[in-house]
């Protein structure tokens, strides 16, 4: 189960993580699209925002999971 899916339960101490050898499984997330896809202005703005703010987004939205 991804931590993001059980964030509230972990923070409320309703669930506990039991360490198991070989876990957690680490994943890499990517944004993908068709090679010749012409993006709308909004999509281009979103992609530029993600490129510019990637580090801040990870730090501000996902750093909580380092506690687990």
HELIX and SHEET records of a PDB file:
HELIX    1   1 UNK A    3  UNK A    6  5                                   4    
HELIX    2   2 UNK A    7  UNK A   11  1                                   5    
HELIX    3   3 UNK A   41  UNK A   62  1                                  22    
HELIX    4   4 UNK A   63  UNK A   67  5                                   5    
END                                                                             
